[in-house]
Amino acid sequence: LSTVPKSSNQSGFASYSGTSMATPHVSGVAALLLSDDSSRTYAQVKERLVKSVRPLAALKGKVLSKGMLDAHM
């Protein structure tokens, strides 16, 4: 779900998919990791992001990670 300009026939939210929606989520989790420990290197942040992926059969072959980012891990 993303915010969009509100008009008379829209609620101000819309559903989108793809990298344009994934990027802010991954960036946000990376920022959380750095805010938790600012001494982490970018390589460490990337490794943690990749290791946090929850495998999903529906994403196999569609995305490099074969899964969904899990910010809780």
PDB file with one MODEL, atoms N, CA, C and O in Angstrom:
MODEL        1
ATOM      1  N   LEU A   1       0.846  -1.173   0.000  1.00  0.00           N
ATOM      2  CA  LEU A   1       0.000   0.000   0.000  1.00  0.00           C
ATOM      3  C   LEU A   1       0.890   1.234   0.000  1.00  0.00           C
ATOM      4  O   LEU A   1       1.892   1.272   0.714  1.00  0.00           O
ATOM      5  N   SER A   2       0.542   2.231  -0.780  1.00  0.00           N
ATOM      6  CA  SER A   2       1.319   3.457  -0.874  1.00  0.00           C
ATOM      7  C   SER A   2       0.382   4.656  -0.847  1.00  0.00           C
ATOM      8  O   SER A   2      -0.784   4.568  -1.233  1.00  0.00           O
ATOM      9  N   THR A   3       0.914   5.764  -0.386  1.00  0.00           N
ATOM     10  CA  THR A   3       0.116   6.985  -0.422  1.00  0.00           C
ATOM     11  C   THR A   3       0.147   7.572  -1.829  1.00  0.00           C
ATOM     12  O   THR A   3       1.162   7.506  -2.522  1.00  0.00           O
ATOM     13  N   VAL A   4      -0.966   8.138  -2.231  1.00  0.00           N
ATOM     14  CA  VAL A   4      -1.098   8.799  -3.527  1.00  0.00           C
ATOM     15  C   VAL A   4      -1.898  10.080  -3.314  1.00  0.00           C
ATOM     16  O   VAL A   4      -2.597  10.209  -2.309  1.00  0.00           O
ATOM     17  N   PRO A   5      -1.806  11.023  -4.239  1.00  0.00           N
ATOM     18  CA  PRO A   5      -2.619  12.234  -4.092  1.00  0.00           C
ATOM     19  C   PRO A   5      -4.103  11.878  -3.982  1.00  0.00           C
ATOM     20  O   PRO A   5      -4.629  11.112  -4.790  1.00  0.00           O
ATOM     21  N   LYS A   6      -4.748  12.427  -3.001  1.00  0.00           N
ATOM     22  CA  LYS A   6      -6.162  12.132  -2.776  1.00  0.00           C
ATOM     23  C   LYS A   6      -7.012  12.910  -3.772  1.00  0.00           C
ATOM     24  O   LYS A   6      -6.801  14.103  -3.991  1.00  0.00           O
ATOM     25  N   SER A   7      -7.965  12.222  -4.363  1.00  0.00           N
ATOM     26  CA  SER A   7      -8.911  12.875  -5.260  1.00  0.00           C
ATOM     27  C   SER A   7     -10.319  12.499  -4.815  1.00  0.00           C
ATOM     28  O   SER A   7     -10.498  11.758  -3.847  1.00  0.00           O
ATOM     29  N   SER A   8     -11.278  12.996  -5.504  1.00  0.00           N
ATOM     30  CA  SER A   8     -12.668  12.760  -5.096  1.00  0.00           C
ATOM     31  C   SER A   8     -13.056  11.286  -5.143  1.00  0.00           C
ATOM     32  O   SER A   8     -13.972  10.865  -4.436  1.00  0.00           O
ATOM     33  N   ASN A   9     -12.363  10.493  -5.974  1.00  0.00           N
ATOM     34  CA  ASN A   9     -12.706   9.075  -6.062  1.00  0.00           C
ATOM     35  C   ASN A   9     -11.634   8.149  -5.492  1.00  0.00           C
ATOM     36  O   ASN A   9     -11.706   6.934  -5.677  1.00  0.00           O
ATOM     37  N   GLN A  10     -10.648   8.707  -4.806  1.00  0.00           N
ATOM     38  CA  GLN A  10      -9.585   7.903  -4.211  1.00  0.00           C
ATOM     39  C   GLN A  10      -9.471   8.192  -2.723  1.00  0.00           C
ATOM     40  O   GLN A  10      -9.793   9.285  -2.256  1.00  0.00           O
ATOM     41  N   SER A  11      -9.007   7.188  -1.993  1.00  0.00           N
ATOM     42  CA  SER A  11      -8.842   7.323  -0.551  1.00  0.00           C
ATOM     43  C   SER A  11      -7.512   7.953  -0.161  1.00  0.00           C
ATOM     44  O   SER A  11      -7.314   8.308   1.001  1.00  0.00           O
ATOM     45  N   GLY A  12      -6.606   8.096  -1.111  1.00  0.00           N
ATOM     46  CA  GLY A  12      -5.269   8.584  -0.796  1.00  0.00           C
ATOM     47  C   GLY A  12      -4.281   7.438  -0.655  1.00  0.00           C
ATOM     48  O   GLY A  12      -3.120   7.660  -0.310  1.00  0.00           O
ATOM     49  N   PHE A  13      -4.732   6.207  -0.921  1.00  0.00           N
ATOM     50  CA  PHE A  13      -3.881   5.024  -0.873  1.00  0.00           C
ATOM     51  C   PHE A  13      -4.120   4.188  -2.114  1.00  0.00           C
ATOM     52  O   PHE A  13      -5.227   4.157  -2.653  1.00  0.00           O
ATOM     53  N   ALA A  14      -3.072   3.509  -2.565  1.00  0.00           N
ATOM     54  CA  ALA A  14      -3.193   2.617  -3.716  1.00  0.00           C
ATOM     55  C   ALA A  14      -2.222   1.453  -3.536  1.00  0.00           C
ATOM     56  O   ALA A  14      -1.230   1.565  -2.816  1.00  0.00           O
ATOM     57  N   SER A  15      -2.514   0.361  -4.184  1.00  0.00           N
ATOM     58  CA  SER A  15      -1.671  -0.827  -4.100  1.00  0.00           C
ATOM     59  C   SER A  15      -0.802  -0.914  -5.356  1.00  0.00           C
ATOM     60  O   SER A  15      -1.300  -0.852  -6.480  1.00  0.00           O
ATOM     61  N   TYR A  16       0.501  -1.058  -5.141  1.00  0.00           N
ATOM     62  CA  TYR A  16       1.452  -1.202  -6.238  1.00  0.00           C
ATOM     63  C   TYR A  16       2.380  -2.364  -5.913  1.00  0.00           C
ATOM     64  O   TYR A  16       2.377  -2.874  -4.792  1.00  0.00           O
ATOM     65  N   SER A  17       3.171  -2.779  -6.890  1.00  0.00           N
ATOM     66  CA  SER A  17       4.137  -3.845  -6.655  1.00  0.00           C
ATOM     67  C   SER A  17       5.407  -3.548  -7.447  1.00  0.00           C
ATOM     68  O   SER A  17       5.454  -2.609  -8.242  1.00  0.00           O
ATOM     69  N   GLY A  18       6.417  -4.351  -7.220  1.00  0.00           N
ATOM     70  CA  GLY A  18       7.663  -4.215  -7.960  1.00  0.00           C
ATOM     71  C   GLY A  18       8.752  -3.534  -7.166  1.00  0.00           C
ATOM     72  O   GLY A  18       8.608  -3.256  -5.975  1.00  0.00           O
ATOM     73  N   THR A  19       9.858  -3.269  -7.865  1.00  0.00           N
ATOM     74  CA  THR A  19      11.026  -2.710  -7.190  1.00  0.00           C
ATOM     75  C   THR A  19      10.774  -1.316  -6.642  1.00  0.00           C
ATOM     76  O   THR A  19      11.391  -0.913  -5.656  1.00  0.00           O
ATOM     77  N   SER A  20       9.875  -0.582  -7.272  1.00  0.00           N
ATOM     78  CA  SER A  20       9.602   0.772  -6.775  1.00  0.00           C
ATOM     79  C   SER A  20       8.933   0.730  -5.403  1.00  0.00           C
ATOM     80  O   SER A  20       8.989   1.705  -4.654  1.00  0.00           O
ATOM     81  N   MET A  21       8.310  -0.380  -5.078  1.00  0.00           N
ATOM     82  CA  MET A  21       7.708  -0.534  -3.750  1.00  0.00           C
ATOM     83  C   MET A  21       8.651  -1.271  -2.797  1.00  0.00           C
ATOM     84  O   MET A  21       8.619  -1.022  -1.592  1.00  0.00           O
ATOM     85  N   ALA A  22       9.479  -2.162  -3.312  1.00  0.00           N
ATOM     86  CA  ALA A  22      10.394  -2.925  -2.465  1.00  0.00           C
ATOM     87  C   ALA A  22      11.543  -2.059  -1.948  1.00  0.00           C
ATOM     88  O   ALA A  22      11.977  -2.213  -0.806  1.00  0.00           O
ATOM     89  N   THR A  23      12.023  -1.169  -2.776  1.00  0.00           N
ATOM     90  CA  THR A  23      13.180  -0.357  -2.411  1.00  0.00           C
ATOM     91  C   THR A  23      12.999   0.422  -1.117  1.00  0.00           C
ATOM     92  O   THR A  23      13.902   0.399  -0.280  1.00  0.00           O
ATOM     93  N   PRO A  24      11.872   1.115  -0.904  1.00  0.00           N
ATOM     94  CA  PRO A  24      11.732   1.847   0.356  1.00  0.00           C
ATOM     95  C   PRO A  24      11.693   0.927   1.576  1.00  0.00           C
ATOM     96  O   PRO A  24      12.149   1.311   2.653  1.00  0.00           O
ATOM     97  N   HIS A  25      11.157  -0.273   1.417  1.00  0.00           N
ATOM     98  CA  HIS A  25      11.109  -1.209   2.541  1.00  0.00           C
ATOM     99  C   HIS A  25      12.513  -1.692   2.903  1.00  0.00           C
ATOM    100  O   HIS A  25      12.880  -1.720   4.078  1.00  0.00           O
ATOM    101  N   VAL A  26      13.287  -2.068   1.905  1.00  0.00           N
ATOM    102  CA  VAL A  26      14.645  -2.537   2.148  1.00  0.00           C
ATOM    103  C   VAL A  26      15.499  -1.398   2.715  1.00  0.00           C
ATOM    104  O   VAL A  26      16.280  -1.609   3.643  1.00  0.00           O
ATOM    105  N   SER A  27      15.352  -0.209   2.164  1.00  0.00           N
ATOM    106  CA  SER A  27      16.102   0.954   2.671  1.00  0.00           C
ATOM    107  C   SER A  27      15.739   1.244   4.117  1.00  0.00           C
ATOM    108  O   SER A  27      16.605   1.576   4.927  1.00  0.00           O
ATOM    109  N   GLY A  28      14.467   1.120   4.439  1.00  0.00           N
ATOM    110  CA  GLY A  28      14.012   1.368   5.812  1.00  0.00           C
ATOM    111  C   GLY A  28      14.595   0.374   6.789  1.00  0.00           C
ATOM    112  O   GLY A  28      15.020   0.756   7.879  1.00  0.00           O
ATOM    113  N   VAL A  29      14.623  -0.901   6.421  1.00  0.00           N
ATOM    114  CA  VAL A  29      15.196  -1.917   7.312  1.00  0.00           C
ATOM    115  C   VAL A  29      16.705  -1.707   7.442  1.00  0.00           C
ATOM    116  O   VAL A  29      17.262  -1.891   8.524  1.00  0.00           O
ATOM    117  N   ALA A  30      17.369  -1.324   6.355  1.00  0.00           N
ATOM    118  CA  ALA A  30      18.802  -1.017   6.427  1.00  0.00           C
ATOM    119  C   ALA A  30      19.047   0.144   7.389  1.00  0.00           C
ATOM    120  O   ALA A  30      20.000   0.114   8.167  1.00  0.00           O
ATOM    121  N   ALA A  31      18.202   1.154   7.342  1.00  0.00           N
ATOM    122  CA  ALA A  31      18.334   2.293   8.253  1.00  0.00           C
ATOM    123  C   ALA A  31      18.115   1.865   9.704  1.00  0.00           C
ATOM    124  O   ALA A  31      18.805   2.340  10.606  1.00  0.00           O
ATOM    125  N   LEU A  32      17.158   0.971   9.925  1.00  0.00           N
ATOM    126  CA  LEU A  32      16.932   0.458  11.277  1.00  0.00           C
ATOM    127  C   LEU A  32      18.151  -0.302  11.795  1.00  0.00           C
ATOM    128  O   LEU A  32      18.540  -0.158  12.954  1.00  0.00           O
ATOM    129  N   LEU A  33      18.745  -1.111  10.923  1.00  0.00           N
ATOM    130  CA  LEU A  33      19.945  -1.846  11.322  1.00  0.00           C
ATOM    131  C   LEU A  33      21.086  -0.897  11.693  1.00  0.00           C
ATOM    132  O   LEU A  33      21.787  -1.113  12.682  1.00  0.00           O
ATOM    133  N   LEU A  34      21.262   0.149  10.895  1.00  0.00           N
ATOM    134  CA  LEU A  34      22.328   1.117  11.182  1.00  0.00           C
ATOM    135  C   LEU A  34      22.023   1.945  12.416  1.00  0.00           C
ATOM    136  O   LEU A  34      22.937   2.317  13.152  1.00  0.00           O
ATOM    137  N   SER A  35      20.751   2.240  12.656  1.00  0.00           N
ATOM    138  CA  SER A  35      20.414   3.020  13.846  1.00  0.00           C
ATOM    139  C   SER A  35      20.617   2.190  15.108  1.00  0.00           C
ATOM    140  O   SER A  35      20.893   2.734  16.177  1.00  0.00           O
ATOM    141  N   ASP A  36      20.481   0.870  14.981  1.00  0.00           N
ATOM    142  CA  ASP A  36      20.702  -0.027  16.112  1.00  0.00           C
ATOM    143  C   ASP A  36      22.189  -0.165  16.427  1.00  0.00           C
ATOM    144  O   ASP A  36      22.576  -0.285  17.589  1.00  0.00           O
ATOM    145  N   ASP A  37      23.017  -0.148  15.382  1.00  0.00           N
ATOM    146  CA  ASP A  37      24.466  -0.290  15.553  1.00  0.00           C
ATOM    147  C   ASP A  37      25.161   0.422  14.399  1.00  0.00           C
ATOM    148  O   ASP A  37      25.352  -0.154  13.327  1.00  0.00           O
ATOM    149  N   SER A  38      25.534   1.665  14.622  1.00  0.00           N
ATOM    150  CA  SER A  38      26.111   2.487  13.558  1.00  0.00           C
ATOM    151  C   SER A  38      27.521   2.053  13.168  1.00  0.00           C
ATOM    152  O   SER A  38      28.078   2.570  12.199  1.00  0.00           O
ATOM    153  N   SER A  39      28.107   1.110  13.907  1.00  0.00           N
ATOM    154  CA  SER A  39      29.442   0.629  13.536  1.00  0.00           C
ATOM    155  C   SER A  39      29.384  -0.453  12.463  1.00  0.00           C
ATOM    156  O   SER A  39      30.421  -0.877  11.953  1.00  0.00           O
ATOM    157  N   ARG A  40      28.176  -0.903  12.116  1.00  0.00           N
ATOM    158  CA  ARG A  40      28.047  -1.911  11.059  1.00  0.00           C
ATOM    159  C   ARG A  40      28.534  -1.339   9.737  1.00  0.00           C
ATOM    160  O   ARG A  40      28.282  -0.178   9.416  1.00  0.00           O
ATOM    161  N   THR A  41      29.235  -2.172   8.977  1.00  0.00           N
ATOM    162  CA  THR A  41      29.658  -1.762   7.641  1.00  0.00           C
ATOM    163  C   THR A  41      28.490  -2.004   6.684  1.00  0.00           C
ATOM    164  O   THR A  41      27.534  -2.707   7.012  1.00  0.00           O
ATOM    165  N   TYR A  42      28.587  -1.413   5.503  1.00  0.00           N
ATOM    166  CA  TYR A  42      27.535  -1.632   4.515  1.00  0.00           C
ATOM    167  C   TYR A  42      27.467  -3.108   4.113  1.00  0.00           C
ATOM    168  O   TYR A  42      26.389  -3.639   3.849  1.00  0.00           O
ATOM    169  N   ALA A  43      28.625  -3.757   4.069  1.00  0.00           N
ATOM    170  CA  ALA A  43      28.649  -5.185   3.743  1.00  0.00           C
ATOM    171  C   ALA A  43      27.921  -5.991   4.823  1.00  0.00           C
ATOM    172  O   ALA A  43      27.210  -6.945   4.506  1.00  0.00           O
ATOM    173  N   GLN A  44      28.093  -5.617   6.090  1.00  0.00           N
ATOM    174  CA  GLN A  44      27.406  -6.314   7.183  1.00  0.00           C
ATOM    175  C   GLN A  44      25.894  -6.090   7.104  1.00  0.00           C
ATOM    176  O   GLN A  44      25.111  -7.006   7.355  1.00  0.00           O
ATOM    177  N   VAL A  45      25.494  -4.876   6.756  1.00  0.00           N
ATOM    178  CA  VAL A  45      24.068  -4.576   6.624  1.00  0.00           C
ATOM    179  C   VAL A  45      23.484  -5.411   5.486  1.00  0.00           C
ATOM    180  O   VAL A  45      22.420  -6.011   5.640  1.00  0.00           O
ATOM    181  N   LYS A  46      24.169  -5.450   4.354  1.00  0.00           N
ATOM    182  CA  LYS A  46      23.693  -6.229   3.214  1.00  0.00           C
ATOM    183  C   LYS A  46      23.573  -7.703   3.591  1.00  0.00           C
ATOM    184  O   LYS A  46      22.575  -8.351   3.274  1.00  0.00           O
ATOM    185  N   GLU A  47      24.588  -8.227   4.265  1.00  0.00           N
ATOM    186  CA  GLU A  47      24.567  -9.637   4.668  1.00  0.00           C
ATOM    187  C   GLU A  47      23.375  -9.921   5.592  1.00  0.00           C
ATOM    188  O   GLU A  47      22.700 -10.940   5.448  1.00  0.00           O
ATOM    189  N   ARG A  48      23.130  -9.030   6.521  1.00  0.00           N
ATOM    190  CA  ARG A  48      21.999  -9.208   7.451  1.00  0.00           C
ATOM    191  C   ARG A  48      20.666  -9.160   6.705  1.00  0.00           C
ATOM    192  O   ARG A  48      19.761  -9.945   6.988  1.00  0.00           O
ATOM    193  N   LEU A  49      20.553  -8.239   5.755  1.00  0.00           N
ATOM    194  CA  LEU A  49      19.328  -8.150   4.953  1.00  0.00           C
ATOM    195  C   LEU A  49      19.086  -9.440   4.175  1.00  0.00           C
ATOM    196  O   LEU A  49      17.972  -9.964   4.158  1.00  0.00           O
ATOM    197  N   VAL A  50      20.126  -9.941   3.540  1.00  0.00           N
ATOM    198  CA  VAL A  50      19.996 -11.148   2.732  1.00  0.00           C
ATOM    199  C   VAL A  50      19.661 -12.355   3.607  1.00  0.00           C
ATOM    200  O   VAL A  50      18.848 -13.197   3.226  1.00  0.00           O
ATOM    201  N   LYS A  51      20.292 -12.437   4.782  1.00  0.00           N
ATOM    202  CA  LYS A  51      20.042 -13.571   5.678  1.00  0.00           C
ATOM    203  C   LYS A  51      18.654 -13.500   6.321  1.00  0.00           C
ATOM    204  O   LYS A  51      18.154 -14.509   6.818  1.00  0.00           O
ATOM    205  N   SER A  52      18.033 -12.328   6.317  1.00  0.00           N
ATOM    206  CA  SER A  52      16.724 -12.183   6.956  1.00  0.00           C
ATOM    207  C   SER A  52      15.568 -12.574   6.044  1.00  0.00           C
ATOM    208  O   SER A  52      14.413 -12.581   6.469  1.00  0.00           O
ATOM    209  N   VAL A  53      15.877 -12.898   4.796  1.00  0.00           N
ATOM    210  CA  VAL A  53      14.820 -13.216   3.830  1.00  0.00           C
ATOM    211  C   VAL A  53      14.056 -14.467   4.260  1.00  0.00           C
ATOM    212  O   VAL A  53      14.640 -15.489   4.620  1.00  0.00           O
ATOM    213  N   ARG A  54      12.749 -14.350   4.209  1.00  0.00           N
ATOM    214  CA  ARG A  54      11.868 -15.493   4.472  1.00  0.00           C
ATOM    215  C   ARG A  54      11.527 -16.104   3.115  1.00  0.00           C
ATOM    216  O   ARG A  54      10.833 -15.476   2.315  1.00  0.00           O
ATOM    217  N   PRO A  55      12.008 -17.332   2.842  1.00  0.00           N
ATOM    218  CA  PRO A  55      11.751 -17.948   1.531  1.00  0.00           C
ATOM    219  C   PRO A  55      10.254 -18.088   1.246  1.00  0.00           C
ATOM    220  O   PRO A  55       9.473 -18.483   2.112  1.00  0.00           O
ATOM    221  N   LEU A  56       9.878 -17.756   0.015  1.00  0.00           N
ATOM    222  CA  LEU A  56       8.497 -17.913  -0.426  1.00  0.00           C
ATOM    223  C   LEU A  56       8.499 -18.594  -1.783  1.00  0.00           C
ATOM    224  O   LEU A  56       9.120 -18.110  -2.729  1.00  0.00           O
ATOM    225  N   ALA A  57       7.804 -19.714  -1.875  1.00  0.00           N
ATOM    226  CA  ALA A  57       7.764 -20.466  -3.130  1.00  0.00           C
ATOM    227  C   ALA A  57       7.269 -19.601  -4.282  1.00  0.00           C
ATOM    228  O   ALA A  57       7.739 -19.746  -5.411  1.00  0.00           O
ATOM    229  N   ALA A  58       6.336 -18.712  -4.013  1.00  0.00           N
ATOM    230  CA  ALA A  58       5.766 -17.863  -5.066  1.00  0.00           C
ATOM    231  C   ALA A  58       6.792 -16.889  -5.645  1.00  0.00           C
ATOM    232  O   ALA A  58       6.593 -16.372  -6.744  1.00  0.00           O
ATOM    233  N   LEU A  59       7.888 -16.631  -4.922  1.00  0.00           N
ATOM    234  CA  LEU A  59       8.898 -15.684  -5.406  1.00  0.00           C
ATOM    235  C   LEU A  59      10.114 -16.370  -6.011  1.00  0.00           C
ATOM    236  O   LEU A  59      10.988 -15.707  -6.570  1.00  0.00           O
ATOM    237  N   LYS A  60      10.177 -17.690  -5.905  1.00  0.00           N
ATOM    238  CA  LYS A  60      11.312 -18.427  -6.465  1.00  0.00           C
ATOM    239  C   LYS A  60      11.360 -18.195  -7.971  1.00  0.00           C
ATOM    240  O   LYS A  60      10.366 -18.389  -8.671  1.00  0.00           O
ATOM    241  N   GLY A  61      12.517 -17.781  -8.459  1.00  0.00           N
ATOM    242  CA  GLY A  61      12.694 -17.515  -9.881  1.00  0.00           C
ATOM    243  C   GLY A  61      12.234 -16.131 -10.304  1.00  0.00           C
ATOM    244  O   GLY A  61      12.440 -15.730 -11.449  1.00  0.00           O
ATOM    245  N   LYS A  62      11.614 -15.399  -9.389  1.00  0.00           N
ATOM    246  CA  LYS A  62      11.132 -14.054  -9.714  1.00  0.00           C
ATOM    247  C   LYS A  62      12.010 -12.965  -9.112  1.00  0.00           C
ATOM    248  O   LYS A  62      12.148 -11.881  -9.680  1.00  0.00           O
ATOM    249  N   VAL A  63      12.601 -13.261  -7.963  1.00  0.00           N
ATOM    250  CA  VAL A  63      13.487 -12.299  -7.313  1.00  0.00           C
ATOM    251  C   VAL A  63      14.763 -13.013  -6.895  1.00  0.00           C
ATOM    252  O   VAL A  63      14.738 -14.208  -6.599  1.00  0.00           O
ATOM    253  N   LEU A  64      15.862 -12.303  -6.870  1.00  0.00           N
ATOM    254  CA  LEU A  64      17.161 -12.882  -6.561  1.00  0.00           C
ATOM    255  C   LEU A  64      17.180 -13.562  -5.197  1.00  0.00           C
ATOM    256  O   LEU A  64      17.801 -14.613  -5.036  1.00  0.00           O
ATOM    257  N   SER A  65      16.509 -12.975  -4.222  1.00  0.00           N
ATOM    258  CA  SER A  65      16.537 -13.508  -2.857  1.00  0.00           C
ATOM    259  C   SER A  65      15.639 -14.729  -2.672  1.00  0.00           C
ATOM    260  O   SER A  65      15.767 -15.440  -1.676  1.00  0.00           O
ATOM    261  N   LYS A  66      14.744 -14.977  -3.604  1.00  0.00           N
ATOM    262  CA  LYS A  66      13.776 -16.084  -3.543  1.00  0.00           C
ATOM    263  C   LYS A  66      12.832 -15.961  -2.352  1.00  0.00           C
ATOM    264  O   LYS A  66      12.242 -16.953  -1.922  1.00  0.00           O
ATOM    265  N   GLY A  67      12.686 -14.750  -1.817  1.00  0.00           N
ATOM    266  CA  GLY A  67      11.821 -14.592  -0.664  1.00  0.00           C
ATOM    267  C   GLY A  67      11.515 -13.147  -0.341  1.00  0.00           C
ATOM    268  O   GLY A  67      11.742 -12.239  -1.140  1.00  0.00           O
ATOM    269  N   MET A  68      10.989 -12.967   0.863  1.00  0.00           N
ATOM    270  CA  MET A  68      10.524 -11.657   1.326  1.00  0.00           C
ATOM    271  C   MET A  68      11.373 -11.197   2.509  1.00  0.00           C
ATOM    272  O   MET A  68      11.675 -11.979   3.410  1.00  0.00           O
ATOM    273  N   LEU A  69      11.744  -9.952   2.498  1.00  0.00           N
ATOM    274  CA  LEU A  69      12.485  -9.359   3.605  1.00  0.00           C
ATOM    275  C   LEU A  69      11.689  -9.481   4.891  1.00  0.00           C
ATOM    276  O   LEU A  69      10.488  -9.212   4.915  1.00  0.00           O
ATOM    277  N   ASP A  70      12.360  -9.887   5.961  1.00  0.00           N
ATOM    278  CA  ASP A  70      11.714  -9.995   7.267  1.00  0.00           C
ATOM    279  C   ASP A  70      12.418  -9.043   8.225  1.00  0.00           C
ATOM    280  O   ASP A  70      13.506  -9.343   8.716  1.00  0.00           O
ATOM    281  N   ALA A  71      11.813  -7.923   8.486  1.00  0.00           N
ATOM    282  CA  ALA A  71      12.418  -6.887   9.332  1.00  0.00           C
ATOM    283  C   ALA A  71      12.522  -7.330  10.784  1.00  0.00           C
ATOM    284  O   ALA A  71      13.284  -6.740  11.549  1.00  0.00           O
ATOM    285  N   HIS A  72      11.789  -8.336  11.173  1.00  0.00           N
ATOM    286  CA  HIS A  72      11.789  -8.785  12.564  1.00  0.00           C
ATOM    287  C   HIS A  72      13.019  -9.596  12.913  1.00  0.00           C
ATOM    288  O   HIS A  72      13.384  -9.690  14.085  1.00  0.00           O
ATOM    289  N   MET A  73      13.667 -10.184  11.915  1.00  0.00           N
ATOM    290  CA  MET A  73      14.815 -11.074  12.182  1.00  0.00           C
ATOM    291  C   MET A  73      16.040 -10.313  12.559  1.00  0.00           C
ATOM    292  O   MET A  73      17.085 -10.911  12.814  1.00  0.00           O
TER     293      MET A  73
ENDMDL
END
